[in-house]
Amino acid sequence: MSETSIQAPLTVRDLLDTPRLGRRRVAVILVGFLCVLLDGIDIGVWGFVYPHVIADWGVTVQQVTVVATAGYIALALGALVAGPVADRFGRKPTLLVSVALFAVSLLVAGSTSSFETIGICRAIACAGLGAVMPTAITLVSEYLPRKRKALLVTVVFCGFPLGQAVVGYMAAFIVPTLGWPSLLIVGGVAGLALLPLVALFLPESLTMLLNSSHRLSRAERIVGRLARSLQEERPIAITAEPQAAGTPPLEGGIRTVLSRKLVLTSVVVWFAYLVNCTVTYVLIGYLPLIMAQMGTGAEGSGQVIGMAGWGGLIGSLIIGYTMSRFNQYKVLIIGLALTAASISIVAFGQWPLSALLALGLVWGLLNGGSNGGMNAFASEAFPPHARATGVSWMHSAGKLGAILSGLFGGLMIAAGWGIGAIFVAFAVPLLIAAGGFGALALKQRVDAASYNEGLES
């Protein structure tokens, strides 16, 4: 091999696809994980705050319900707005503003004696939180090698179920000793501590910088630091990553994800995430009813929910790994179909606590793992200039699932449906979502065949 060929310049994509991660990318993954971890912690904090607000301040359950519902709506809106903003103005500034919003809001909420102020802070905090996970996942995914992206994105996503598990231990220590307002203050302080880590260790999206002529020097600095971290001595060609055929490079994020080329992908991913997250909230919300019917109290249901949380963490890693080794469509189809089967089984027979604990672990592995897998899928399914919109709108659909789970579950109970029938009913849209990924797989094969025919002709 000649010296000239050895020194041939790499593209930025070649550099990013280097299997070795290097210190720079490990730092990016770690900070992204911490962002998602804090998201899980701070969403979970409120479940421990509401009972104390009712007991200490005489607030009614109806008032708390209004605040909680407004928070879920703010989560959905935060994710809905964050994507187009991140695609237009940058991932990093969007993430910094989002973290600052929920950090300051939690600090104010923990320092006030007004329930109205807490309600406002909860809505603002949720708007920020709704933007954190999709923006962090989008930004981190853009620095990962393609062959390891599915696994590493799900590693970052694991911060969310881990955060929901950790918050229980935090509450058990902080609330009895320091009081429930301190739980909010700790969450706010953690958010403020995260800000300098985001500012220092998370670079802006290279794709966005390379598509902006006046920011090429900034892209060159980032590429240089990354190359040194990877011990790459070959020159790097600073050029924009080519867009997929048929997608205008500078088309807006919203127009792109709703374009004819991507609309099927967008609808399938958003619907599947909506349905799977709805099932997550149904499991959490209605599991105590199931177990009460079987003669088991709240302590038992708490154990099962805890098992589901740990199962979600493990399942995300397993599904991420299998997606990196096998066909992503098949992995998600199997995951969603098995989730439908696992929740339907509740309708048949009586289940002792030991069996429900095992079933809770299975729910986490499949339901939570599929959520992690869909984050990995979405981070690659949408083109770079619309990726934040596609991923964030998927998360917005997922947050909508929290509202729909209570609405449809309540209507079904009011109509006289049993818990088993409710779970079977929610299994049906999961099977439809699995079929949607089947349709995407078929479309991919057809598009690939058409492309190959075009090359041959």
N, C-alpha and C positions, 0 to 999 in steps of 0.2 A: 504493500500500500504506500502510495507516495506521500511525501510530507504535506503537499498541497491538500490532498483529500483529508488528511488527519486534521488539518487546521480549518477545514470548511466550517463556516459559521453555523451555529445552531439557531433555530427559531425559538421564540419565547415558549411556544408550546412544547418543543423538544425538551427545553430546560425543565418545565413544569412536570413533564412526564418521566423525569428521572426517578427511578424507584426509591433511591435513597432520600430520606426526608431532610436531613440536616437540621441544625439547631434552629434556624429561622422558621422553618415550617413546623417543627415541633412546638415552638412558642406560639405560632398562629393557631394550631390545633388546641393547645392547652387553654389559651385565652378564650377561644370560641367555646370550648367546653365549660369554662367558668361562667360565661355569659348565659348559656343555656341552663346550667346548674342553678344560678341565681334566679332565673326565670321560674324554675320549678319550686324553689324555696319560697319566693315571694308570692306566688299564686297560692301556695299551700298555707301561708301564714294566716290568711283571712279566715280560714275555717276554724282556727283556734281563737281568733279574736271575737267573732260574733257571739258565742255563748256568754263570754264575760261582759260584753257590752250590754247584752240583755239583762244579765244579773246585776251589774253594778249601776247602770244608768236608767234602768226601767224602760228600755227601748222595746217595742213590740216585735214579734216575729214578722209581722207584715212589713214593718219598716226595714228590717234587715233583708227581707226577700227582695224589696224594691232595690236596695243598694246592691245586693248580690247580682240581680238581673242586669242592672245598669252596668255593673262591672264586666259581665260577660259580653254585653253589647259593645262596650268600649274596647275590650280585647279584640273583637272581630273587626271593628272599625280601625283600630290601630294597625292591624295586619293589612287591612284593605288599602289604607293610605300609604303605608310604609314602602310597599313594593314599587309603585310608580315613582315615589320620591327618591328611593335609593337608586333606581335606574336612571333618574334624571340628574340628581345632584351628588350621588356617590354613596357607596355602602357605609364607609367609615363615619362620615358626619351623621348619617341617619342613625347609626348604632349609638354613637356618643350622645346624641340628643335623647334617644329613647331610654338609655340607661340613666341619664340625668333626670329625666322626667319621673321615673318611678322611684329613684333614690330620694329625691327631694320630697316627693309626695308622701312617702312612707315616714320620713323624718317629721314632717308636719303632722301627719295623722297620729303619730306616737306622742306628740307634744300637746295635742288639743284636748279640750274637755267638751267639745261640741260634736254631736253625732252628725249634724249637717256637714260640718267640715270634714269629718271622716268619710262621709259619702262622696263628697267632691274629690277628696284626695284618692279615694279608691278608684273612681272613674279615671282620673288623670294617670294614676299609677298603672292601671290596666291598659290604657291606651299606649303607654310606653312599653309595657310588657308584651303587648300584642305584636309589637314591631321587633322585639329583641331577637327571638329565636329564628324567625325566617331570615332576617338580615344577617345574623351571625353565621347561620348555616350557608347562606348564599356566598358570603365573603370567603369563608374558610374553604368551601368546595372549589373555588376558583384558583386555589394554590395547591391542589392535590393532584398527584399523578392519576391518570384515568384508570389504570388497572387496580388501584387501591382506593379509589374514591368512594365506592359503595360502603366498604368496611369503615373507612375513616370518618365519613359523614355520620354513620350510625353511632360511632364512638362519641362524636360531639353531641348527637341527639340524646345519648344515654345520660347526659347531665340532667335532663328534665325528670325522668323517673327517679334518678338518684336524689335530686333536690326534693322531690315530694316525699321520699323516704326519710331524708335527713331532717326535714322540718319537724317531723314528729319528735325526734330526739331533742331538737332545739327547744321546742315548746315544753317538753317534759322538764328540762333543766331551767329555762329562763322564767317561765310564767310563775311557778311556785315561789321562786326566790326574788325575782325582780319585778314581777307584775307583767300583765299582758301588753301595756304600751311599750315596754322595753323590747318585746319581740318585733314590733314594727320598727323601732329605732335601730335595732341590730340589722334588720334587713336594709334599711336606708343607708347605714354606715357602710355595709358591705357593697352596696351599689356605688357609693362615692369612691370606695377603695378600688373598685373595678375600672373606673374611668381612666386613671393614668396607665393602667395595663393595656387598655384598648388603644389609647393614644400612642403608646410607645411600641407595642408589639404587633398590632394589626395594621398592615399596609392597605392602601386603597386598592380596589380592583385593577389589575393590570390591563384588562380588556378595556375598561373605561378610560384609563390614562392613555392607552395607545391609540384610541379613536379620537383623541383630542390633541391637536397639533401643538397647542401652547402648554401641554402638560407632559410632553415627551421626555423632557429632562428629568422630571420626577420618576417616570417609568424607568429610565435608564439607571437611576440611583437604586431603585428597588431591585431591578434585575441584577445589578452588580453585587448588591449585598447577598442576594439569594444564590448567585453563582459562587461567590466566595464560601458561603456556608456549605454548598454542595461540592466544594473543591473542584469546580469546573473551570478549566483554564482556556477552553476554546472560546473564540469570540461569539457573541450573541447578536443576531440580527434583530434590531428593534423595529419590528413591523407588526401591524395589527393582525390578530388571529382571523382567518377567513371565516365568513359567515356561511351557514348552510345555504344550498342552492334554493332560490326562490324567496329568500328572506332579505329584504333591503337592509343594509348594515345599520343605517341610522333611523330606521323606523321606530316609533315610540313603543315602550313596553306594552302598554294596553292594547294598541293596535296589533302588535305581533302575537300576543297570546290569544287574541280573538280572531286572528287571520284564518283564512281557509286552510292553510297548511298545518296550523297548530290547534285549531279549535277542538278537534276530537281529543287530542292529548290533554288539553286544558280541562275539558268537561269530565273526562274519565278520572284524571288525577284529583280534581277538586271534589267530585262526587264521592270517590272512594275514600278520601280523607274525611269528608263530612260524615259518611256513614260509619266508618271505623271509629272516629272520635265520639260519635253519638253513642255507639255501643260501649265505649269506655265509660262515659258518664252514666249510662244506664246501669252498668255493673256497679259503679260506686254508689249511685243513688238508690237503687232498688235491691241491692244485696241484703241489707238489713231486713227488708220485708220478706224476702225468700227465707232467710234463716229464722225469722220469727215464726213463720208458718211451719217450720220444721222443728220448732222448740228450742232454738239456739238464740242466745241473747246478743247484745251489742259487742261484747268482748270477742265472741267467736267471729262475727262479721268483720271486726277490725283486723283480726288475724288473717282472714281470707283476703281482704283488700291489701294488707301488707305483702302477702305472698304474691298477689297480682303485680304489685309495684316492683318487687325484686325480679319477678318473671319478665316484666317489660324490659328491664335493664339487660337481662341475659338474652332475651329473645331478640332485642335489637342487634346485639353483637352477632348472634347466630345468623340472623337473616342478612345482615350486612356482609358477613363472610361468604355465605352461600351466593349472594348476588354478585360478589366479586369473582366467583369461580364458575357460576352457571348462568343460564339465561335469566335475566332479571324479570321478564314477564312471567315466566313459569313459576319463579319463586313467589312473586306477589299473588299470582292466581291461587297457588296452593295455600299460602298463608291466609288469604281472605276466606277461601272455601272452608278450611279447617276451623277458622274462627267461628264461622256460621254454624258448623257442626258442634263445636264445643259449647256454644251458648244454648243451642237447641236442646242439648241433652238434659238441661235442667228440668224440662217439662216432663221427664219420664222418671218416675219413681221418687223415693225419699232418699236423701243424701245425708249420711252422718258427717260430723265435723271433719273427721280425718279425710274423707273423700272430697269434701268441699275445699279443704286446704290444697289438696293435689289439683283439683279443678281450677282453683284460683291461680296456681302457678302456671297451669296450661293456658288460661286466659291471658295472663301477662305475656307468656312466651309468644303466643299467636297474635293477639290483638295489639299489644304494645310493640311487639317486634315488627308487625306489619306497618305500624305508624313510622317506626324508624326506617324501614325499607323504603317507604314512599317518599320520605325526605331525601334519601339517597337518589332515588329515581328522578324526582323533580329537579334536583340540582344539576342533572345532566340532560333532562328532556327539553329544557327551554334554552334558547340561544343566549349567549352572555349578555347582550344588551337588553334582554327582557327577562332575565333569570330571576331577579329580585321580585318582579311583579308576579311571575308564575308561582314561585315558592310562597311568597307572602299571601297571595290570594288563596292558595291551598290551605294555609294556616287560618286565614279568615273563615274559610268554610268549616274547618275543624272547630273553631271557637263557636260558630253557629250551632254546632252539634250539642254544645252544653245547654243551649236554650231549647232546642228541639227535643232533647231527651226528656226534659221535664214536662214540656207541653204535650207531646204525644203519649208519654207514659201516664201522665195525669188523666188525659182523655180516655185512654184505654181502661184504666182502673175505674173511672167514673162510669164507663159503659159496662162494667161487670166482668172485664177480662181477668183471668188468672195470671199470676206471674209467669208461669210456664208459657202460656199463649203469647204474652208480651215479648218474651225472649225469642220465641220462634218467629214472631212477626218481624223483629229487628234482624233476624238472620237472612230474610229474603233480600233486602237491599245489599247485604254483603255479597250474596251470590251474584247479584246484578253487577256489582263493582268488579268482582272477579271476571265476569264475562266481558266487562269493558276493557280490562287489560288483555284479554284474549283477542278482542277486536283490534287493539293497538298492535299486538304481535303480528296479526294477520296483515294489517296495513303496512307494517315495516317490511314484511317479506314481499308484498306486492310492489312497494316502492323500490326495494332493492332489485327485484327482477326487472322492473321497467328501466331502472338506471343502467343495469348491465346490458339490456337489449339496446339501449341508446348508444352505449359505447361500441358494441359490436357492429351496429349499422353505420 
